[in-house]
Amino acid sequence: MDEGPAVASISSHTLRSASYWKQRGIVFVHTTNAARRCLSNLKASFRIGPRENRGKTLVTPDVAPGTLPASMSIAFRHSVPGTVATLMSTLLLSMTVITAPVEAASIPLKNGQKIGFMGDSITQAGAEPQGYVTLVIRGLEANGIQVSSIAAGIGGHKSNQMLERLDRDVLSKKPDWMTLSCGVNDVWHGANGIPLEPYKKNITEIVEKCQAAGVKVMILTSTMIGEDAPNSNNQKLAAYNAFLRDLAKKKKCRLADLNADMQAAIAKAGPDHKGNLLTSDGVHMNPEGNRMMATGVLKAFGLSAKQLKKAQDSWSKPASNPGH
């Protein structure tokens, strides 16, 4: 029997795991029950289409039965028995092949959604033209996602004050998402700050109120208090950030670990670097610090390295909508 050139045999004894095929550029997802039954009984051999399709093939049931996209590009082996051919036809007609990039599916934001940015003076300044809030919106825009921001940063505020104004400043405006940046003042204000246990209670209540209102939360770890990790404030802040990381896991929130990003950037600069690298005064972000924060938030939203690069490139261009 003539099997034709470069035929890959897929049968009941050669079906592999999803990860096996993903490594080879073929991803099968969301097949119908009929398709699964056909796969388990499949005895025909077929050739996977052109090499240029690898890495971008998804199989889903979103097209009406009876439609077979030309992009599927499968060549049947000669003399396929009638029963097997019927099985194969049923399988193909229960699937759709699409060629949209896989990476876009990992970004949970949709056009027209709103993001609330709750925080202190760092977030308040973040709403300025080169602030991290503005850069997040512009970075998403550069990747084809049009969203708007709700600025909710107030200088000097701590966790108790953010909890008190959550409804008024964020939830009443019906956002789809909220980022929460809180902890610097709770530690930095010393005797007038918020001890760890009350802080935990306040932050947990903020997250739970958001989730009860249908608002998804991204938690931002608190950035450093002084660009020297060993100082007493940063040592105290470590416990607050450890709690935030743990809470993000427990409440299934996205996490932007900005404290870790900040420490890594400072460590990379090395001991020979003079002056502040990311802040104007050890706490409030300079332009480079705002870019660091925006990159961390976008990464937590699921942007790939390529998409992050596109976002960062857009920051050096004039804003298309200065009103963000």
PyMOL commands that set and color helices and strands:
alter all, ss='L'
color gray80, all
select helices_A, chain A and resi 18-23+33-41+51-53+70-72+82-93+102-106+121-126+132-142+159-169+171-173+184-188+190-192+196-212+232-250+258-269+287-300+305-314
alter helices_A, ss='H'
color red, helices_A
select strands_A, chain A and resi 8-9+26-28+45-47+57-60+75-76+96-98+114-119+148-153+177-181+216-220+254-256
alter strands_A, ss='S'
color yellow, strands_A
deselect
rebuild
show_as cartoon
